Amino acid sequence: MEDYLAQLKIAIANVLDAFDAVDPCRILVKIKLHLLAHIPDDVRRFGPSIRFATEIYEAYNAVFRLCSVFSNRLAPSRDISRKFAAMARVKHFLSGGYWWDSSTKQWIQAGNAVQQILLTDPVFQRHLGWVSPSITDPGSIKPFSLQRRPALKWSQTKTSTHWTSGTAPLPESWWRPGRVLTAQSGDEVALNSWVIALDSGGNTVIGRVTELLVAEKSLVTLEQFICGQERHPDFGWPVLRRPNGPEIAQRQVQSFVVLSAAAVQFVISVQHDCREGDCQPTVVQKEFQEREETSRNVSLIKHSNDDRFVINMAGLHNFVKLCRALPRALTDLQPLFPDRVTFHKEAAEQARALRAKGRAKTAERRHAKAAEKKREAELAAAAARQAEEALVTGEEIEQSDEEPNTAVGEPEEGTVVGDVPYVAELEVVVHNTRAREENESRCFIDREIRLYWTYTC
């Protein structure tokens, strides 16, 4: 438990430091990053975190969406509940559950044929996502067809040149080349795959599959590589290399080993160390699309050597098995930044600078917005003053136009003024309309003046 928690703390620290290296302010606003620091305490109290994980249930939202695909959206909760009830009813029938039959007045259940659907109908199983466990035969090899790869005599195989232990098969015996091997973990191992196997003494062997043979027994030939004691300088992962001269001469390390097919344990991911070999994209070939050659060219990396490789420790497949097979010193997590205190101080300084810069930008935008509002208020006040002056000027003109009419007097009812007969009520309507317009103009002017003084005072 203590070793696990120590590794967990290093992993969490590396994640937080990686976020700090990219954006130091992110850890201040993202709550999920803060919660990571409390996982070791929760694990110590409640056990592995997978037992109290809650985010996994959000994946069930897809089921809810599928249940409301054909809904009219008027009552989605009712439609989803009815769909779930229907699914529960079918599950109850198929699992042998009973229900009350009102016609016969007794409890009944589905017949045997219905209850065997889940066990016998593959279409129904795939529809429900039920994948039956595949039956594997660890240590077995599937050969190529005779049309593709004809059988070979033992003397014609690569394995015969590397046979060193026990009695060798007869030179004239026939062997079929293998296409794929089933490892102890259930992985399918093809030619040129990287595997971890156990020799006759129980020692771990890391190698690349060179040849698979099937006859009265199944054999696999591995090109053996040595796992170095130092990690890769860039990735921090174990490095594989071919055995050198002293190892072959003094320690009797073989470049090729022949093992039983049952000795292969599992597949691992190994990549060529292109950084050490300075591999360049010097090979160009045509790109294929839907098995047809196109006119586009694709640059391929040409490896400068075939001697140095890196074990990919970032892969999830067989990760636990790989960690158990390799030395502990090569699999333990390492801090992303050895001097975390210095790194945190630098990240804190950078975060303070970024936050100060952000506050300055926010204040600048606020002042610019206030200045814009002030300018709009000034323009509105100027427009209000112009409207008031125009209104006063219009009143003076109206008064000057009305003075001759008061001297002469109002026309009599029915008198034609211009082309329109004079009506006394019409003058009253015009007077009321002008008064209402003057009142609305004064209200508008008062509102604009108050707005102006609000933003200027």
DOPAMAR-973640 format. One record per residue: residue in one letter; x, y, z of N, C-alpha, C in turn. Coordinates in steps of 0.1 Angstrom, whole numbers. Example, Ala and Ser with C-alpha at 12.3 -4.5 7.8 and 13.67 -1.06 7.14 Angstrom:
<zavexs>
  aa    n_x    n_y    n_z   ca_x   ca_y   ca_z    c_x    c_y    c_z
   A    132    -57     78    123    -45     78    132    -33     78
   S    128    -22     71    137    -11     71    129      0     79
</zavexs>
This chain:
<zavexs>
  aa    n_x    n_y    n_z   ca_x   ca_y   ca_z    c_x    c_y    c_z
   M      8    -12      0      0      0      0      9     13      0
   E     19     13      8     27     25      9     35     27     -4
   D     39     16    -10     46     18    -23     36     23    -34
   Y     24     18    -34     14     22    -43     11     37    -41
   L      9     41    -29      6     55    -26     18     64    -30
   A     30     60    -28     42     68    -31     42     70    -46
   Q     39     59    -54     39     61    -69     27     69    -73
   L     16     68    -66      4     76    -69      7     91    -67
   K     14     94    -56     17    108    -53     26    114    -64
   I     36    106    -68     45    111    -79     37    113    -92
   A     28    104    -95     20    106   -107     11    118   -107
   I      5    121    -95     -3    133    -94      5    145    -94
   A     17    145    -88     26    156    -88     30    159   -102
   N     33    149   -110     37    151   -124     26    158   -132
   V     14    153   -130      2    159   -137      1    174   -134
   L      2    177   -121      0    191   -117     12    200   -122
   D     24    194   -121     35    202   -126     35    204   -141
   A     29    194   -148     28    195   -163     18    207   -166
   F      7    207   -158     -2    219   -160      4    232   -157
   D     12    232   -146     19    245   -143     29    249   -154
   A     35    239   -160     45    243   -170     38    249   -182
   V     26    245   -185     18    250   -196     11    263   -193
   D      3    263   -182     -4    274   -178     -5    274   -162
   P      3    283   -156      3    283   -141    -10    287   -135
   C    -18    295   -142    -30    299   -136    -42    289   -137
   R    -40    278   -145    -51    269   -146    -54    262   -133
   I    -43    259   -125    -46    251   -113    -53    260   -103
   L    -54    273   -105    -61    282    -95    -76    282    -98
   V    -80    278   -110    -94    280   -114   -101    266   -117
   K    -93    256   -119    -99    243   -123    -99    234   -110
   I   -111    231   -105   -113    224    -93   -108    209    -94
   K   -109    203   -106   -105    189   -107    -90    187   -104
   L    -82    197   -108    -68    196   -105    -65    197    -90
   H    -73    205    -83    -71    206    -69    -76    192    -62
   L    -86    186    -67    -91    174    -61    -81    162    -63
   L    -72    163    -73    -62    152    -74    -53    151    -62
   A    -50    162    -56    -41    161    -44    -47    154    -33
   H    -60    152    -32    -67    145    -21    -69    130    -24
   I    -65    126    -36    -68    112    -39    -60    102    -30
   P    -47    105    -27    -40     95    -18    -47     93     -4
   D    -52    104      1    -59    103     14    -72     95     13
   D    -79     97      1    -91     90     -1    -88     75     -3
   V    -78     72    -10    -74     58    -13    -70     51      0
   R    -63     58      9    -60     52     22    -72     49     30
   R    -83     57     29    -95     56     37   -105     46     31
   F   -107     48     17   -118     40     11   -113     29      1
   G   -100     28     -1    -95     18    -10    -92     24    -24
   P    -90     15    -34    -87     20    -48    -97     30    -53
   S    -93     40    -60   -102     51    -64   -113     46    -74
   I   -111     35    -80   -121     30    -90   -134     26    -82
   R   -133     24    -69   -144     20    -61   -153     32    -58
   F   -148     44    -57   -156     55    -54   -156     66    -66
   A   -153     61    -78   -153     70    -89   -168     73    -93
   T   -171     85    -96   -185     89   -100   -186     93   -114
   E   -175     97   -120   -176    102   -134   -181     91   -144
   I   -178     78   -140   -181     68   -149   -196     67   -152
   Y   -205     71   -143   -219     70   -145   -224     81   -155
   E   -216     91   -158   -220    100   -168   -221     94   -182
   A   -214     83   -184   -215     76   -197   -229     70   -199
   Y   -237     69   -189   -251     64   -190   -260     75   -197
   N   -255     87   -198   -263     97   -205   -266     93   -219
   A   -257     86   -226   -260     82   -239   -272     73   -240
   V   -274     64   -229   -286     56   -229   -299     64   -228
   F   -298     75   -220   -310     83   -218   -313     90   -232
   R   -303     95   -239   -305    101   -252   -311     91   -262
   L   -306     79   -262   -312     69   -271   -327     66   -268
   C   -330     67   -255   -344     64   -251   -354     75   -255
   S   -348     87   -258   -357     98   -262   -355    102   -277
   V   -349     93   -285   -347     96   -299   -361     98   -306
   F   -370     89   -304   -383     89   -311   -394     96   -302
   S   -389    104   -293   -399    111   -285   -403    124   -292
   N   -416    129   -288   -420    141   -294   -416    153   -286
   R   -408    151   -275   -402    161   -267   -412    169   -258
   L   -424    164   -258   -434    170   -250   -434    166   -235
   A   -430    153   -233   -429    147   -220   -417    138   -220
   P   -405    143   -221   -393    134   -223   -391    125   -210
   S   -394    130   -198   -393    121   -187   -402    109   -187
   R   -414    111   -191   -424    100   -192   -419     90   -203
   D   -415     95   -214   -411     86   -225   -398     78   -221
   I   -389     84   -214   -377     77   -210   -381     66   -199
   S   -389     70   -190   -394     61   -179   -401     49   -185
   R   -409     51   -195   -416     40   -202   -407     31   -209
   K   -397     37   -216   -387     29   -223   -379     20   -213
   F   -375     26   -202   -368     18   -192   -377      7   -186
   A   -389     10   -184   -398      0   -179   -400    -11   -189
   A   -400     -8   -202   -401    -19   -212   -388    -27   -212
   M   -377    -21   -211   -364    -28   -211   -364    -37   -198
   A   -368    -32   -187   -368    -40   -175   -378    -52   -176
   R   -389    -50   -183   -399    -60   -185   -393    -72   -194
   V   -386    -68   -204   -379    -78   -213   -369    -86   -205
   K   -361    -78   -197   -350    -85   -189   -357    -94   -179
   H   -368    -91   -174   -375    -99   -164   -380   -112   -171
   F   -385   -111   -183   -389   -123   -191   -378   -132   -194
   L   -367   -126   -199   -356   -135   -204   -348   -141   -192
   S   -349   -135   -181   -341   -141   -169   -350   -151   -161
   G   -362   -154   -167   -370   -164   -160   -379   -159   -149
   G   -382   -146   -149   -391   -141   -139   -405   -144   -141
   Y   -413   -143   -131   -427   -147   -131   -436   -134   -132
   W   -448   -135   -137   -458   -124   -137   -472   -131   -136
   W   -481   -122   -131   -494   -127   -128   -503   -127   -141
   D   -509   -138   -144   -517   -139   -156   -532   -138   -151
   S   -538   -127   -155   -552   -125   -150   -562   -135   -156
   S   -559   -140   -167   -569   -149   -174   -568   -163   -167
   T   -557   -168   -164   -556   -181   -157   -555   -181   -142
   K   -553   -168   -137   -553   -166   -123   -541   -174   -116
   Q   -529   -173   -123   -518   -180   -117   -505   -173   -122
   W   -494   -175   -115   -481   -170   -119   -475   -178   -129
   I   -470   -172   -140   -464   -179   -151   -451   -173   -155
   Q   -443   -179   -163   -430   -174   -168   -428   -179   -182
   A   -418   -173   -189   -415   -176   -203   -410   -190   -204
   G   -412   -196   -216   -408   -209   -218   -393   -210   -219
   N   -388   -223   -220   -374   -225   -221   -367   -219   -233
   A   -374   -220   -244   -368   -214   -256   -366   -199   -255
   V   -375   -192   -248   -373   -178   -246   -361   -175   -237
   Q   -361   -183   -226   -350   -181   -216   -336   -185   -222
   Q   -336   -193   -232   -323   -197   -238   -318   -187   -249
   I   -326   -176   -251   -322   -167   -262   -308   -161   -259
   L   -306   -157   -247   -294   -150   -243   -282   -159   -244
   L   -284   -172   -243   -273   -182   -244   -271   -187   -258
   T   -281   -186   -266   -280   -193   -279   -280   -184   -291
   D   -286   -172   -290   -288   -163   -301   -277   -153   -301
   P   -267   -154   -311   -256   -144   -311   -260   -130   -315
   V   -271   -129   -324   -276   -116   -328   -281   -108   -316
   F   -289   -115   -308   -295   -109   -296   -283   -105   -286
   Q   -273   -114   -285   -262   -111   -276   -255    -98   -281
   R   -252    -97   -294   -245    -85   -298   -253    -73   -296
   H   -267    -74   -298   -276    -63   -296   -275    -58   -282
   L   -273    -67   -272   -273    -63   -258   -258    -60   -254
   G   -249    -61   -263   -235    -59   -259   -229    -70   -251
   W   -235    -82   -252   -230    -94   -245   -220   -101   -253
   V   -207   -101   -250   -197   -107   -257   -193   -120   -250
   S   -195   -131   -256   -192   -144   -249   -177   -145   -248
   P   -172   -151   -238   -157   -152   -236   -151   -161   -247
   S   -141   -156   -253   -134   -164   -264   -126   -175   -258
   I   -126   -186   -264   -118   -197   -260   -105   -197   -266
   T    -94   -196   -258    -81   -195   -264    -73   -208   -260
   D    -63   -210   -268    -54   -222   -265    -40   -216   -264
   P    -36   -212   -253    -22   -207   -251    -11   -217   -256
   G     -2   -212   -263      9   -220   -269      6   -226   -282
   S     -6   -224   -288     -9   -229   -301     -4   -220   -312
   I     -1   -225   -323      3   -217   -335     -6   -220   -347
   K    -11   -210   -353    -19   -212   -365    -10   -211   -377
   P     -9   -221   -386      1   -221   -397     -5   -213   -409
   F      4   -209   -418     -1   -204   -431     -7   -215   -439
   S    -15   -211   -448    -20   -221   -458     -9   -226   -467
   L    -10   -238   -471      0   -244   -480      2   -237   -493
   Q     -9   -230   -497     -7   -223   -510      2   -210   -508
   R      1   -204   -496      9   -192   -493     23   -196   -489
   R     24   -205   -479     37   -209   -474     38   -224   -474
   P     44   -230   -483     45   -245   -483     54   -250   -471
   A     52   -262   -468     60   -268   -457     75   -269   -460
   L     83   -268   -450     98   -268   -451    104   -279   -444
   K    115   -284   -449    123   -294   -441    130   -287   -430
   W    133   -294   -419    139   -288   -408    152   -282   -411
   S    160   -287   -421    173   -281   -424    171   -268   -432
   Q    159   -265   -437    157   -253   -445    152   -242   -436
   T    149   -244   -423    143   -234   -415    154   -226   -408
   K    151   -214   -403    160   -206   -395    162   -211   -382
   T    152   -218   -376    153   -223   -363    164   -234   -362
   S    166   -241   -373    176   -252   -372    190   -247   -370
   T    193   -235   -375    206   -229   -373    208   -224   -359
   H    198   -222   -351    199   -216   -338    196   -226   -327
   W    194   -239   -331    190   -249   -321    203   -253   -313
   T    201   -252   -299    213   -254   -291    210   -264   -279
   S    198   -267   -276    194   -275   -265    187   -287   -269
   G    191   -299   -263    184   -311   -265    186   -317   -279
   T    179   -327   -282    180   -334   -295    173   -327   -306
   A    180   -324   -316    173   -316   -327    164   -325   -335
   P    154   -320   -341    145   -328   -350    153   -334   -362
   L    147   -343   -368    154   -349   -380    155   -339   -391
   P    166   -339   -398    167   -329   -409    157   -330   -420
   E    152   -342   -422    142   -345   -432    127   -343   -428
   S    125   -339   -415    112   -338   -410    106   -325   -416
   W     93   -325   -418     86   -314   -424     79   -305   -413
   W     80   -292   -415     75   -282   -406     67   -271   -414
   R     56   -267   -409     48   -257   -415     51   -243   -409
   P     53   -233   -416     55   -219   -411     43   -214   -404
   G     45   -209   -392     33   -204   -385     30   -189   -388
   R     17   -186   -387     12   -173   -390     10   -165   -377
   V      5   -170   -367      2   -163   -355      3   -173   -343
   L      7   -168   -332      9   -176   -320      0   -170   -309
   T     -6   -179   -301    -14   -174   -289     -6   -175   -277
   A     -3   -163   -271      5   -162   -258     -3   -167   -246
   Q      4   -168   -235     -3   -172   -223    -13   -161   -218
   S    -11   -149   -222    -21   -138   -218    -33   -138   -228
   G    -33   -146   -238    -43   -146   -248    -40   -137   -260
   D    -29   -130   -260    -25   -121   -271    -22   -129   -283
   E    -25   -124   -295    -21   -130   -307     -7   -124   -312
   V      3   -133   -313     16   -129   -316     19   -132   -331
   A     22   -122   -338     26   -124   -352     41   -123   -354
   L     45   -125   -366     60   -124   -369     64   -109   -367
   N     76   -108   -362     83    -95   -359     76    -88   -347
   S     68    -95   -339     62    -89   -327     72    -90   -316
   W     71    -81   -306     80    -81   -295     73    -87   -283
   V     79    -97   -277     73   -104   -266     82   -106   -254
   I     76   -110   -243     84   -114   -232     81   -129   -229
   A     91   -137   -228     90   -151   -227     98   -156   -215
   L     97   -169   -212    105   -175   -201    112   -187   -207
   D    125   -187   -204    133   -199   -209    131   -211   -200
   S    139   -221   -203    137   -234   -196    141   -232   -181
   G    149   -222   -178    153   -219   -164    144   -210   -157
   G    134   -205   -163    125   -195   -157    130   -181   -158
   N    140   -178   -166    145   -165   -167    137   -157   -178
   T    136   -144   -176    129   -136   -185    137   -133   -198
   V    130   -135   -209    137   -133   -222    128   -122   -230
   I    135   -112   -234    128   -102   -242    134   -103   -256
   G    125   -104   -266    129   -106   -280    119   -103   -290
   R    123   -104   -302    115   -102   -314    113   -115   -321
   V    100   -118   -325     97   -131   -331    103   -132   -345
   T    111   -142   -347    117   -143   -360    111   -154   -369
   E    107   -165   -362    101   -176   -370     91   -184   -361
   L     80   -189   -367     71   -198   -360     70   -211   -368
   L     71   -222   -361     71   -235   -368     61   -244   -361
   V     54   -252   -369     44   -262   -363     47   -275   -370
   A     47   -285   -361     48   -299   -366     43   -308   -354
   E     51   -318   -350     46   -325   -338     47   -317   -325
   K     54   -306   -326     54   -296   -315     55   -282   -321
   S     52   -272   -313     53   -258   -318     65   -251   -312
   L     72   -245   -321     85   -238   -317     84   -223   -322
   V     91   -215   -314     92   -201   -317    107   -197   -316
   T    112   -189   -325    125   -184   -325    125   -169   -322
   L    132   -165   -312    133   -151   -308    147   -145   -310
   E    147   -133   -315    160   -126   -316    161   -118   -302
   Q    170   -123   -294    171   -118   -280    177   -104   -279
   F    171    -96   -271    177    -82   -268    179    -81   -253
   I    189    -73   -249    192    -71   -235    186    -57   -231
   C    180    -58   -219    174    -46   -213    185    -39   -205
   G    188    -26   -209    199    -19   -202    195    -14   -188
   Q    205    -10   -181    203     -6   -167    199      9   -166
   E    202     16   -177    199     31   -177    187     33   -185
   R    180     44   -181    168     48   -188    171     57   -200
   H    161     58   -209    163     67   -220    164     81   -215
   P    174     89   -220    176    103   -215    164    112   -218
   D    156    109   -228    145    118   -231    131    113   -226
   F    129    100   -228    116     94   -224    116     89   -210
   G    128     85   -205    128     79   -192    123     64   -191
   W    124     57   -203    119     44   -204    130     34   -206
   P    128     21   -203    139     11   -205    143     11   -220
   V    156      8   -222    162      7   -235    166     -7   -238
   L    163    -12   -250    167    -25   -254    179    -24   -264
   R    188    -33   -264    199    -34   -273    203    -48   -276
   R    210    -50   -286    215    -63   -289    227    -67   -280
   P    229    -79   -277    240    -83   -268    253    -80   -275
   N    263    -75   -267    276    -72   -273    285    -84   -272
   G    297    -82   -276    307    -93   -277    310    -99   -263
   P    314    -91   -253    317    -97   -240    305   -104   -234
   E    293   -100   -236    282   -107   -231    280   -120   -238
   I    282   -121   -250    281   -133   -258    292   -143   -254
   A    304   -138   -252    316   -146   -249    316   -151   -235
   Q    314   -141   -226    316   -145   -211    303   -150   -205
   R    292   -143   -208    280   -147   -201    271   -157   -209
   Q    276   -161   -221    270   -171   -229    256   -166   -233
   V    254   -153   -236    242   -147   -240    240   -150   -255
   Q    229   -156   -259    227   -159   -273    219   -148   -280
   S    223   -146   -292    215   -136   -300    202   -142   -304
   F    200   -155   -306    188   -161   -310    185   -172   -300
   V    173   -174   -296    169   -185   -287    157   -192   -293
   V    156   -205   -292    145   -213   -296    138   -218   -284
   L    125   -214   -283    117   -218   -272    104   -225   -276
   S     98   -231   -267     85   -237   -269     75   -226   -271
   A     64   -228   -279     54   -218   -281     47   -214   -268
   A     47   -224   -258     40   -221   -246     48   -212   -237
   A     61   -209   -240     69   -201   -232     66   -186   -234
   V     60   -182   -244     57   -168   -247     46   -164   -238
   Q     49   -153   -230     39   -148   -220     30   -138   -225
   F     35   -127   -231     26   -116   -235     34   -107   -245
   V     26    -99   -252     32    -89   -262     35    -76   -255
   I     45    -69   -259     49    -56   -254     50    -47   -266
   S     50    -34   -263     52    -24   -274     66    -18   -273
   V     73    -20   -284     87    -15   -285     88     -6   -297
   Q     95      5   -296     97     14   -307    112     16   -309
   H    116     19   -322    130     22   -325    134     35   -319
   D    146     36   -314    152     48   -308    157     57   -320
   C    148     64   -326    152     73   -337    160     85   -333
   R    158     89   -321    166    101   -316    181     98   -315
   E    183     86   -309    197     82   -308    203     79   -322
   G    195     73   -330    200     69   -344    200     81   -354
   D    193     92   -350    192    103   -359    186     99   -372
   C    174     92   -371    167     87   -383    161     99   -391
   Q    161     99   -404    156    110   -412    145    104   -422
   P    136    113   -426    126    108   -436    132    109   -450
   T    139     99   -453    146     98   -466    139     89   -476
   V    129     82   -472    122     73   -481    109     79   -485
   V    106     79   -498     93     84   -503     86     73   -511
   Q     73     72   -508     65     63   -516     51     68   -518
   K     44     62   -527     31     67   -530     21     63   -519
   E     11     72   -516      1     70   -506    -10     61   -512
   F    -14     52   -504    -25     43   -508    -38     47   -501
   Q    -49     48   -509    -62     51   -503    -72     41   -509
   E    -78     34   -499    -87     23   -503    -81     13   -513
   R    -69      9   -509    -61     -1   -517    -57      4   -531
   E    -59     17   -533    -55     22   -546    -44     32   -545
   E    -34     31   -553    -22     40   -553    -26     54   -558
   T    -23     64   -550    -26     78   -554    -14     85   -559
   S    -16     98   -563     -4    105   -568      3    113   -557
   R     -2    112   -545      5    119   -534     16    111   -528
   N     27    117   -525     38    111   -519     38    112   -504
   V     43    101   -498     44    101   -483     59     98   -479
   S     64    106   -470     77    105   -465     78     95   -454
   L     87     85   -455     88     75   -445    102     76   -438
   I    102     72   -425    115     73   -418    123     61   -421
   K    135     63   -424    145     52   -427    154     51   -414
   H    153     39   -408    161     37   -396    175     36   -399
   S    184     43   -392    198     42   -395    204     29   -389
   N    198     23   -380    203     10   -374    192      2   -369
   D    195    -10   -365    185    -19   -360    190    -25   -346
   D    197    -17   -339    204    -22   -327    198    -16   -314
   R    191     -5   -314    187      1   -302    172      4   -303
   F    164      0   -292    150      2   -292    146      7   -278
   V    134     12   -277    128     17   -264    115     10   -261
   I    114      5   -249    101     -1   -244     91     10   -242
   N     79      9   -248     69     19   -246     62     17   -233
   M     65     25   -223     59     23   -210     46     31   -209
   A     42     39   -219     30     46   -219     18     38   -224
   G     20     26   -229      9     18   -233      2     12   -221
   L    -11     10   -223    -19      4   -212    -20    -11   -213
   H    -18    -16   -225    -19    -31   -227     -8    -38   -220
   N    -11    -47   -211     -2    -56   -204      8    -47   -196
   F      3    -36   -191     12    -27   -183     17    -33   -170
   V      7    -39   -163     10    -45   -150     20    -57   -152
   K     17    -65   -162     26    -76   -164     40    -72   -168
   L     41    -61   -176     54    -56   -180     62    -50   -168
   C     55    -43   -159     62    -38   -147     67    -49   -138
   R     60    -60   -137     64    -71   -129     76    -79   -136
   A     77    -78   -149     88    -85   -156    101    -78   -156
   L    100    -64   -155    112    -56   -156    117    -53   -142
   P    129    -49   -140    135    -44   -127    127    -32   -122
   R    126    -32   -109    118    -21   -103    124     -7   -105
   A    137     -7   -107    144      6   -109    141     12   -122
   L    136      4   -132    133      9   -145    118     12   -147
   T    110      8   -137     95     10   -139     90     21   -129
   D     97     24   -118     92     34   -109     91     47   -115
   L     80     54   -112     78     68   -117     89     77   -111
   Q     93     87   -120    103     97   -116     96    111   -116
   P     99    120   -107     94    133   -107     97    140   -120
   L     87    147   -125     89    155   -138     99    166   -136
   F     99    172   -124    109    182   -121    116    178   -108
   P    129    174   -108    135    170    -95    134    180    -84
   D    137    193    -87    136    203    -77    123    210    -78
   R    113    204    -72     99    209    -73     97    222    -66
   V    105    225    -55    103    237    -48    107    249    -57
   T    118    248    -63    123    259    -72    113    261    -84
   F    108    249    -89     99    250   -100     86    257    -96
   H     81    254    -84     69    260    -79     70    275    -77
   K     82    279    -72     84    293    -70     84    300    -83
   E     91    295    -93     91    301   -106     77    301   -112
   A     69    290   -111     55    290   -116     47    300   -108
   A     49    302    -95     41    312    -88     44    326    -92
   E     57    329    -95     60    342   -100     54    344   -114
   Q     54    334   -122     48    336   -135     33    337   -134
   A     27    330   -125     12    331   -123      9    345   -118
   R     16    351   -108     14    364   -104     15    374   -115
   A     25    373   -123     27    382   -134     15    381   -144
   L     11    369   -147      0    367   -156    -13    373   -150
   R    -15    371   -137    -28    376   -131    -27    391   -131
   A    -16    397   -128    -14    412   -128    -17    417   -142
   K    -11    410   -152    -14    415   -166    -28    414   -169
   G    -35    403   -165    -49    401   -168    -57    412   -161
   R    -54    415   -148    -61    426   -141    -59    439   -148
   A    -47    442   -153    -45    455   -160    -53    455   -173
   K    -54    444   -180    -62    444   -192    -77    446   -189
   T    -81    440   -178    -95    442   -174    -98    456   -170
   A    -89    463   -163    -91    477   -159    -91    486   -171
   E    -82    482   -181    -82    491   -193    -95    489   -201
   R   -100    477   -202   -113    476   -209   -124    483   -201
   R   -124    483   -188   -134    489   -180   -134    504   -182
   H   -121    510   -182   -120    525   -184   -124    528   -198
   A   -121    520   -208   -125    523   -221   -140    523   -223
   K   -146    513   -216   -161    512   -217   -167    524   -210
   A   -162    528   -199   -167    540   -192   -166    553   -200
   A   -154    554   -207   -152    566   -215   -162    566   -227
   E   -164    554   -232   -174    553   -243   -188    557   -239
   K   -192    552   -227   -205    556   -222   -206    571   -219
   K   -195    577   -214   -195    591   -211   -196    599   -224
   R   -189    595   -235   -190    601   -248   -204    600   -253
   E   -210    589   -252   -224    587   -257   -233    596   -249
   A   -231    598   -236   -240    607   -228   -238    621   -232
   E   -226    625   -235   -223    639   -239   -230    641   -253
   L   -229    632   -262   -236    633   -275   -251    634   -273
   A   -256    626   -264   -271    626   -261   -275    639   -255
   A   -267    645   -246   -270    658   -240   -270    669   -250
   A   -260    668   -259   -259    678   -270   -271    678   -279
   A   -275    665   -282   -287    664   -291   -299    669   -284
   A   -300    667   -270   -312    672   -263   -312    687   -263
   R   -300    693   -261   -300    708   -261   -304    713   -275
   Q   -299    707   -286   -304    711   -299   -319    709   -301
   A   -324    699   -296   -338    696   -297   -346    707   -289
   E   -341    711   -277   -348    721   -269   -347    734   -276
   E   -336    738   -282   -335    750   -289   -344    751   -301
   A   -345    739   -308   -354    739   -320   -368    740   -315
   L   -371    734   -304   -385    735   -299   -389    750   -295
   V   -379    757   -288   -382    770   -285   -383    779   -297
   T   -375    777   -307   -376    784   -320   -389    782   -326
   G   -393    769   -326   -406    766   -332   -418    773   -325
   E   -417    774   -312   -428    781   -305   -429    795   -308
   E   -417    802   -309   -417    816   -313   -423    818   -327
   I   -420    809   -336   -425    811   -349   -440    809   -349
   E   -445    799   -341   -459    797   -341   -467    809   -335
   Q   -460    815   -324   -467    827   -318   -467    838   -328
   S   -457    840   -336   -457    851   -346   -467    848   -357
   D   -470    835   -360   -479    832   -370   -494    833   -365
   E   -496    832   -352   -509    832   -346   -514    846   -344
   E   -505    856   -342   -509    870   -339   -518    876   -349
   P   -516    875   -362   -526    881   -372   -540    875   -370
   N   -541    862   -367   -554    855   -366   -562    861   -355
   T   -555    864   -344   -562    870   -332   -568    883   -335
   A   -561    891   -344   -566    904   -347   -578    903   -356
   V   -577    895   -365   -588    894   -375   -600    886   -369
   G   -597    876   -360   -607    868   -354   -608    855   -361
   E   -615    846   -355   -617    832   -360   -627    833   -372
   P   -625    825   -382   -634    824   -393   -647    818   -388
   E   -658    820   -395   -670    815   -391   -671    800   -395
   E   -680    793   -389   -681    779   -392   -686    777   -406
   G   -678    768   -414   -681    765   -427   -674    774   -437
   T   -667    784   -432   -659    792   -441   -648    784   -447
   V   -646    786   -460   -635    779   -467   -622    786   -465
   V   -612    779   -458   -599    785   -456   -590    777   -466
   G   -585    784   -476   -577    777   -486   -587    768   -494
   D   -585    755   -494   -594    746   -501   -602    737   -491
   V   -599    740   -477   -606    732   -467   -615    740   -459
   P   -628    735   -456   -637    743   -448   -632    744   -434
   Y   -634    755   -427   -630    757   -414   -639    750   -404
   V   -633    743   -394   -641    736   -384   -634    740   -371
   A   -642    744   -361   -637    749   -348   -630    737   -340
   E   -637    725   -341   -631    714   -334   -617    710   -339
   L   -615    712   -352   -602    709   -357   -591    717   -351
   E   -593    729   -348   -583    738   -342   -580    732   -328
   V   -590    728   -321   -588    722   -307   -579    710   -308
   V   -582    701   -318   -574    689   -319   -559    692   -322
   V   -557    702   -331   -544    706   -335   -536    711   -323
   H   -544    719   -315   -537    725   -303   -534    714   -293
   N   -542    704   -291   -539    693   -281   -527    685   -286
   T   -527    683   -299   -516    675   -305   -502    682   -303
   R   -502    695   -305   -490    703   -303   -486    703   -288
   A   -495    704   -279   -492    703   -265   -486    690   -261
   R   -492    679   -266   -486    666   -263   -472    664   -268
   E   -470    669   -280   -456    668   -286   -446    676   -277
   E   -450    688   -273   -442    696   -265   -439    689   -251
   N   -448    682   -246   -446    675   -233   -437    664   -235
   E   -438    656   -246   -429    645   -248   -415    650   -251
   S   -413    661   -257   -400    666   -260   -393    671   -247
   R   -401    677   -238   -395    681   -225   -391    669   -217
   C   -399    658   -217   -396    646   -209   -383    640   -215
   F   -381    640   -228   -369    634   -234   -357    643   -230
   I   -359    656   -230   -347    664   -227   -343    662   -212
   D   -353    662   -203   -350    659   -189   -343    646   -187
   R   -347    635   -194   -341    622   -193   -326    623   -198
   E   -324    629   -209   -310    630   -214   -301    638   -205
   I   -306    649   -199   -298    657   -190   -295    649   -178
   R   -304    642   -172   -301    633   -161   -291    623   -164
   L   -292    617   -176   -282    607   -180   -268    613   -181
   Y   -267    625   -187   -255    632   -188   -248    634   -175
   W   -256    640   -165   -250    643   -152   -247    630   -144
   T   -253    619   -147   -250    606   -140   -236    602   -144
   Y   -232    603   -157   -219    598   -161   -208    608   -160
   T   -212    620   -157   -201    631   -157   -198    635   -142
   C   -207    633   -133   -205    637   -119   -200    626   -111
</zavexs>
